[in-house]
């Protein structure tokens, strides 16, 4: 079984530079926003069917 070379078990945000940490936090924030938008859109569609 292949791996991507990344493991969440061994990932440590402290290994990143401050700039990389800032970017990662922003990506995670945006990911959460997008997931909420998708969930909201799905719920709206369900009310119309």
DSSP file (Angstrom, degrees, kcal/mol; ACC not computed):
  #  RESIDUE AA STRUCTURE BP1 BP2  ACC     N-H-->O    O-->H-N    N-H-->O    O-->H-N    TCO  KAPPA ALPHA  PHI   PSI    X-CA   Y-CA   Z-CA
    1    1 A X              0   0    0      0, 0.0     2,-0.1     0, 0.0     0, 0.0   0.000 360.0 360.0 360.0 128.1    0.0    0.0    0.0
    2    2 A X        -     0   0    0      2,-0.0     2,-0.3     1,-0.0     0, 0.0  -0.403 360.0-154.5 -83.2 158.0    1.5    3.4   -1.0
    3    3 A X        -     0   0    0     -2,-0.1     4,-0.1     1,-0.0    -1,-0.0  -0.909  22.6-129.6-127.9 158.7    1.7    6.5    1.1
    4    4 A X        -     0   0    0     -2,-0.3     3,-0.1     2,-0.3    -1,-0.0   0.535  50.9-110.2 -83.0  -6.3    1.9   10.1    0.1
    5    5 A X  S    S+     0   0    0      1,-0.3     2,-0.4     0, 0.0    -1,-0.0   0.424  88.9 103.2  90.6  -2.1    4.9   10.7    2.4
    6    6 A X        -     0   0    0      5,-0.0     2,-0.4     3,-0.0    -2,-0.3  -0.925  47.5-173.5-116.0 140.2    2.9   12.7    4.8
    7    7 A X    >>  -     0   0    0     -2,-0.4     4,-0.8     1,-0.1     3,-0.7  -0.984  20.9-155.8-134.9 124.3    1.6   11.5    8.1
    8    8 A X  T 34 S+     0   0    0     -2,-0.4     3,-0.2     1,-0.2    -1,-0.1   0.787  95.7  64.9 -66.1 -25.4   -0.8   13.5   10.4
    9    9 A X  T 34 S+     0   0    0      1,-0.2    -1,-0.2    -3,-0.1    -3,-0.0   0.831 111.5  33.2 -66.4 -31.2    0.6   11.5   13.3
   10   10 A X  T <4 S+     0   0    0     -3,-0.7     2,-0.2     2,-0.0    -1,-0.2   0.446  90.7 115.6-105.4  -1.5    4.1   12.9   12.9
   11   11 A X     <  -     0   0    0     -4,-0.8     2,-0.4    -3,-0.2     3,-0.1  -0.506  41.1-175.0 -73.5 133.6    3.1   16.4   11.7
   12   12 A X    >   -     0   0    0     -2,-0.2     3,-2.3     1,-0.1     4,-0.3  -0.968  22.2-153.4-132.8 117.0    4.1   19.2   14.1
   13   13 A X  G >  S+     0   0    0     -2,-0.4     3,-1.7     1,-0.3    -1,-0.1   0.772  94.7  69.6 -60.4 -24.9    3.1   22.8   13.3
   14   14 A X  G 3  S+     0   0    0      1,-0.3    -1,-0.3    -3,-0.1     7,-0.1   0.698  86.5  67.6 -66.9 -17.5    6.1   24.0   15.3
   15   15 A X  G <  S+     0   0    0     -3,-2.3    -1,-0.3     2,-0.0    -2,-0.2   0.625  89.3  85.0 -74.9 -12.3    8.3   22.6   12.5
   16   16 A X  S <  S-     0   0    0     -3,-1.7     2,-0.1    -4,-0.3    -3,-0.0  -0.523  86.8-108.9 -89.3 156.1    6.9   25.3   10.2
   17   17 A X     >  -     0   0    0     -2,-0.2     4,-2.7     1,-0.1     5,-0.2  -0.375  38.3-103.4 -71.1 161.7    8.2   28.9    9.9
   18   18 A X  H  > S+     0   0    0      1,-0.2     4,-2.3     2,-0.2     5,-0.1   0.884 124.8  50.8 -55.2 -38.7    6.0   31.6   11.3
   19   19 A X  H  > S+     0   0    0      2,-0.2     4,-2.3     1,-0.2    -1,-0.2   0.914 110.3  48.2 -66.3 -42.2    4.9   32.5    7.8
   20   20 A X  H  > S+     0   0    0      2,-0.2     4,-2.6     1,-0.2    -2,-0.2   0.883 110.6  52.0 -65.0 -38.1    4.1   28.9    7.0
   21   21 A X  H  X S+     0   0    0     -4,-2.7     4,-2.5     2,-0.2    -2,-0.2   0.918 109.4  49.7 -62.8 -43.2    2.1   28.6   10.2
   22   22 A X  H  X S+     0   0    0     -4,-2.3     4,-2.2    -5,-0.2    -2,-0.2   0.920 112.3  47.4 -61.6 -44.1    0.1   31.7    9.3
   23   23 A X  H  X S+     0   0    0     -4,-2.3     4,-2.6     2,-0.2    -2,-0.2   0.915 111.7  50.4 -64.0 -43.7   -0.6   30.3    5.8
   24   24 A X  H  X S+     0   0    0     -4,-2.6     4,-2.6     1,-0.2    -2,-0.2   0.914 110.1  49.7 -61.7 -43.6   -1.7   26.9    7.2
   25   25 A X  H  X S+     0   0    0     -4,-2.5     4,-2.3     1,-0.2    -1,-0.2   0.909 111.6  49.2 -61.8 -42.1   -4.0   28.6    9.7
   26   26 A X  H  X S+     0   0    0     -4,-2.2     4,-2.6     2,-0.2    -2,-0.2   0.901 110.8  50.1 -64.4 -41.4   -5.6   30.7    6.9
   27   27 A X  H  X S+     0   0    0     -4,-2.6     4,-2.6     2,-0.2    -2,-0.2   0.926 111.5  48.3 -62.5 -44.7   -6.0   27.5    4.8
   28   28 A X  H  X S+     0   0    0     -4,-2.6     4,-2.1     2,-0.2    -2,-0.2   0.898 111.7  50.0 -63.5 -39.8   -7.7   25.7    7.6
   29   29 A X  H  X S+     0   0    0     -4,-2.3     4,-2.1     2,-0.2    -2,-0.2   0.928 112.7  46.3 -63.1 -45.0  -10.0   28.7    8.3
   30   30 A X  H  X S+     0   0    0     -4,-2.6     4,-2.7     1,-0.2    -2,-0.2   0.874 109.1  55.4 -66.5 -37.4  -10.9   28.9    4.6
   31   31 A X  H  X S+     0   0    0     -4,-2.6     4,-2.6     2,-0.2    -1,-0.2   0.927 108.2  48.7 -59.3 -45.0  -11.5   25.1    4.5
   32   32 A X  H  X S+     0   0    0     -4,-2.1     4,-2.2     1,-0.2    -2,-0.2   0.917 111.0  50.5 -61.6 -43.8  -13.9   25.4    7.4
   33   33 A X  H  X S+     0   0    0     -4,-2.1     4,-2.3     1,-0.2    -2,-0.2   0.928 111.7  47.6 -58.9 -46.6  -15.8   28.3    5.7
   34   34 A X  H  X S+     0   0    0     -4,-2.7     4,-2.5     1,-0.2    -2,-0.2   0.902 110.3  51.3 -64.8 -41.5  -16.1   26.3    2.4
   35   35 A X  H  X S+     0   0    0     -4,-2.6     4,-2.5     1,-0.2    -1,-0.2   0.897 110.8  49.2 -62.7 -39.2  -17.3   23.2    4.2
   36   36 A X  H  X S+     0   0    0     -4,-2.2     4,-2.6     2,-0.2    -2,-0.2   0.895 110.1  51.2 -66.2 -39.4  -20.0   25.3    6.0
   37   37 A X  H  X S+     0   0    0     -4,-2.3     4,-2.5     2,-0.2    -2,-0.2   0.913 111.3  47.7 -62.4 -42.6  -21.0   26.9    2.7
   38   38 A X  H  X S+     0   0    0     -4,-2.5     4,-2.5     2,-0.2    -2,-0.2   0.927 112.5  48.7 -63.9 -44.9  -21.4   23.5    1.1
   39   39 A X  H  X S+     0   0    0     -4,-2.5     4,-2.2     1,-0.2    -2,-0.2   0.918 112.5  48.2 -61.6 -43.7  -23.4   22.2    4.0
   40   40 A X  H  X S+     0   0    0     -4,-2.6     4,-2.2     2,-0.2    -1,-0.2   0.909 111.6  49.7 -63.7 -42.9  -25.6   25.2    3.9
   41   41 A X  H  X S+     0   0    0     -4,-2.5     4,-2.3     1,-0.2    -2,-0.2   0.900 110.3  50.8 -63.7 -41.3  -26.2   24.9    0.2
   42   42 A X  H  X S+     0   0    0     -4,-2.5     4,-2.0     1,-0.2    -1,-0.2   0.905 110.0  49.9 -62.6 -41.5  -27.0   21.2    0.6
   43   43 A X  H  X S+     0   0    0     -4,-2.2     4,-1.3     1,-0.2    -2,-0.2   0.883 109.8  51.1 -66.0 -38.0  -29.6   22.0    3.3
   44   44 A X  H  X S+     0   0    0     -4,-2.2     4,-0.7     1,-0.2     3,-0.3   0.913 109.1  50.8 -64.4 -42.2  -31.1   24.7    1.1
   45   45 A X  H >< S+     0   0    0     -4,-2.3     3,-0.9     1,-0.2     4,-0.5   0.884 105.9  56.0 -63.2 -38.4  -31.5   22.2   -1.8
   46   46 A X  H >< S+     0   0    0     -4,-2.0     3,-0.8     1,-0.3    -1,-0.2   0.830 101.7  57.0 -64.4 -31.4  -33.1   19.7    0.4
   47   47 A X  H 3< S+     0   0    0     -4,-1.3    -1,-0.3    -3,-0.3    -2,-0.2   0.715 105.6  51.7 -73.2 -18.4  -35.8   22.2    1.4
   48   48 A X  T <<        0   0    0     -3,-0.9    -1,-0.2    -4,-0.7    -2,-0.2   0.482 360.0 360.0 -95.7  -3.3  -36.7   22.6   -2.3
   49   49 A X    <         0   0    0     -3,-0.8    -1,-0.2    -4,-0.5    -2,-0.2   0.413 360.0 360.0-106.4 360.0  -37.2   18.9   -3.0
